[in-house]
Structure formats: structure tokens, C-alpha cells
């Protein structure tokens, strides 16, 4: 049997046990809340870092695309110039009489 002292105090002991359990649950909830706040702060920091990296990668890609566009334009210009030079072959025009005489004097004096 339960001793008389214990049976008289049993409702008080049960009340204290329930209150202790409630305090423990509330304290655990506050600890979880604090841990979740810390996790949220760390996640926001990671997100800010990732967004900065993404912005930097986008800027790098934009610069790279601009460089590739300039290189393509330059390549097209060289192809056009090469085509023009190849099309000019065989179209040598005779020099004007004045330039022809000057060229003859220069080449004779150099020899």
C-alpha cells in the first residue's frame, strides 16, 4: 500500500510533475526557436553569398558574350578584307604618265 503521507501529497506531486513537464516542454520549444533563428540567419547569409556569386557569374557571362561578339565582328571584317584583296587580283591598273615617270626615275636612281 501507499504510505499515508504519500497518498495525501499525491495530488500535489502530480501537479508538480505536470508543471515540470510543461516547463520542460516550453523551455524545449524556446530552445528550438532559438536554434531555428540561428539556422535562418545562417541560411540567409548563405543565400546572400549565393546571390552575389550568381550576380558575378552573370556579369562575367555578359562580358564574355560581348568579347565573343567583338571577336566575331573582327573575324567577319578580316574575311571581308581577304575577299576584297582576292577579288582585286589581276585588276592592276596602269600608272598615270606622271607616276610612271616618277617611278622610273626612282628605280633608276636606286640602282
DRENDO-1510 file (C-alpha; in Angstrom, 1 decimal, always signed):
<recs>
REC; n; res; u; v; w
REC; 1; UNK; +0.0; +0.0; +0.0 .
REC; 2; UNK; +0.9; +3.6; -0.5 .
REC; 3; UNK; +2.0; +5.3; +2.7 .
REC; 4; UNK; -0.4; +7.8; +4.1 .
REC; 5; UNK; +1.9; +10.8; +3.7 .
REC; 6; UNK; +2.4; +9.9; +0.0 .
REC; 7; UNK; -1.3; +9.4; -0.6 .
REC; 8; UNK; -2.1; +12.8; +1.0 .
REC; 9; UNK; +0.6; +14.6; -1.2 .
REC; 10; UNK; -0.1; +12.6; -4.3 .
REC; 11; UNK; -2.2; +15.3; -6.0 .
REC; 12; UNK; +0.5; +17.9; -5.2 .
REC; 13; UNK; +3.2; +15.6; -6.5 .
REC; 14; UNK; +1.2; +15.0; -9.7 .
REC; 15; UNK; +0.7; +18.7; -10.1 .
REC; 16; UNK; +4.4; +19.4; -9.7 .
REC; 17; UNK; +5.2; +16.7; -12.2 .
REC; 18; UNK; +2.8; +18.1; -14.7 .
REC; 19; UNK; +4.1; +21.6; -14.2 .
REC; 20; UNK; +7.7; +20.4; -14.5 .
REC; 21; UNK; +6.7; +18.7; -17.8 .
REC; 22; UNK; +5.1; +21.8; -19.0 .
REC; 23; UNK; +8.1; +24.0; -18.1 .
REC; 24; UNK; +10.4; +21.4; -19.8 .
REC; 25; UNK; +8.2; +21.5; -23.0 .
REC; 26; UNK; +8.1; +25.3; -23.1 .
REC; 27; UNK; +11.9; +25.5; -22.5 .
REC; 28; UNK; +12.5; +23.0; -25.2 .
REC; 29; UNK; +10.2; +25.0; -27.6 .
REC; 30; UNK; +12.2; +28.2; -26.8 .
REC; 31; UNK; +15.5; +26.3; -27.5 .
REC; 32; UNK; +14.1; +25.0; -30.7 .
REC; 33; UNK; +13.0; +28.5; -31.7 .
REC; 34; UNK; +16.5; +29.9; -30.9 .
REC; 35; UNK; +18.1; +27.1; -32.9 .
REC; 36; UNK; +15.8; +27.8; -35.8 .
REC; 37; UNK; +16.5; +31.5; -35.7 .
REC; 38; UNK; +20.2; +30.7; -35.8 .
REC; 39; UNK; +19.6; +28.4; -38.8 .
REC; 40; UNK; +17.6; +31.0; -40.5 .
REC; 41; UNK; +20.3; +33.6; -40.1 .
REC; 42; UNK; +22.9; +31.2; -41.4 .
REC; 43; UNK; +20.7; +30.3; -44.4 .
REC; 44; UNK; +20.1; +34.0; -45.2 .
REC; 45; UNK; +23.9; +34.5; -45.1 .
REC; 46; UNK; +24.4; +31.6; -47.5 .
REC; 47; UNK; +21.6; +32.9; -49.7 .
REC; 48; UNK; +23.3; +36.3; -49.9 .
REC; 49; UNK; +26.6; +34.7; -50.8 .
REC; 50; UNK; +25.0; +32.6; -53.4 .
REC; 51; UNK; +23.2; +35.6; -54.9 .
REC; 52; UNK; +26.4; +37.6; -55.0 .
REC; 53; UNK; +28.2; +34.7; -56.8 .
REC; 54; UNK; +25.3; +34.4; -59.2 .
REC; 55; UNK; +25.4; +38.1; -60.0 .
REC; 56; UNK; +29.2; +37.9; -60.5 .
REC; 57; UNK; +28.7; +34.9; -62.8 .
REC; 58; UNK; +26.1; +36.8; -64.8 .
REC; 59; UNK; +28.3; +39.8; -65.2 .
REC; 60; UNK; +31.2; +37.6; -66.3 .
REC; 61; UNK; +29.0; +35.9; -68.8 .
REC; 62; UNK; +27.8; +39.3; -70.2 .
REC; 63; UNK; +31.4; +40.5; -70.6 .
REC; 64; UNK; +32.4; +37.2; -72.2 .
REC; 65; UNK; +29.5; +37.4; -74.7 .
REC; 66; UNK; +30.5; +41.0; -75.6 .
REC; 67; UNK; +34.1; +39.8; -76.2 .
REC; 68; UNK; +32.9; +37.0; -78.4 .
REC; 69; UNK; +30.7; +39.3; -80.3 .
REC; 70; UNK; +33.6; +41.7; -80.9 .
REC; 71; UNK; +35.8; +38.8; -81.9 .
REC; 72; UNK; +33.2; +37.6; -84.4 .
REC; 73; UNK; +32.8; +41.1; -85.8 .
REC; 74; UNK; +36.6; +41.3; -86.2 .
REC; 75; UNK; +36.7; +37.9; -87.9 .
REC; 76; UNK; +34.0; +38.9; -90.3 .
REC; 77; UNK; +35.9; +42.1; -91.1 .
REC; 78; UNK; +39.1; +40.1; -91.8 .
REC; 79; UNK; +37.1; +37.7; -94.1 .
REC; 80; UNK; +35.6; +40.7; -96.0 .
REC; 81; UNK; +39.1; +42.3; -96.3 .
REC; 82; UNK; +40.6; +39.0; -97.5 .
REC; 83; UNK; +37.8; +38.6; -100.0 .
REC; 84; UNK; +38.3; +42.1; -101.3 .
REC; 85; UNK; +42.0; +41.5; -101.7 .
REC; 86; UNK; +41.4; +38.2; -103.6 .
REC; 87; UNK; +38.9; +39.9; -105.8 .
REC; 88; UNK; +41.3; +42.7; -106.7 .
REC; 89; UNK; +43.9; +40.2; -108.1 .
REC; 90; UNK; +44.5; +40.7; -111.8 .
REC; 91; UNK; +42.9; +44.2; -111.8 .
REC; 92; UNK; +46.2; +46.2; -111.8 .
REC; 93; UNK; +45.6; +49.5; -113.5 .
REC; 94; UNK; +48.4; +51.2; -115.3 .
REC; 95; UNK; +50.0; +54.1; -113.6 .
REC; 96; UNK; +49.3; +57.6; -114.8 .
REC; 97; UNK; +52.1; +59.1; -117.0 .
REC; 98; UNK; +53.3; +61.3; -114.2 .
REC; 99; UNK; +53.5; +58.4; -111.7 .
REC; 100; UNK; +55.1; +56.2; -114.2 .
REC; 101; UNK; +57.9; +58.7; -115.0 .
REC; 102; UNK; +58.4; +59.3; -111.3 .
REC; 103; UNK; +58.7; +55.6; -110.6 .
REC; 104; UNK; +61.2; +55.1; -113.4 .
REC; 105; UNK; +63.4; +57.9; -112.1 .
REC; 106; UNK; +63.3; +56.5; -108.5 .
REC; 107; UNK; +64.0; +52.9; -109.6 .
REC; 108; UNK; +66.9; +54.0; -111.9 .
REC; 109; UNK; +68.5; +56.2; -109.3 .
REC; 110; UNK; +68.3; +53.3; -106.7 .
REC; 111; UNK; +70.4; +51.0; -108.9 .
</recs>
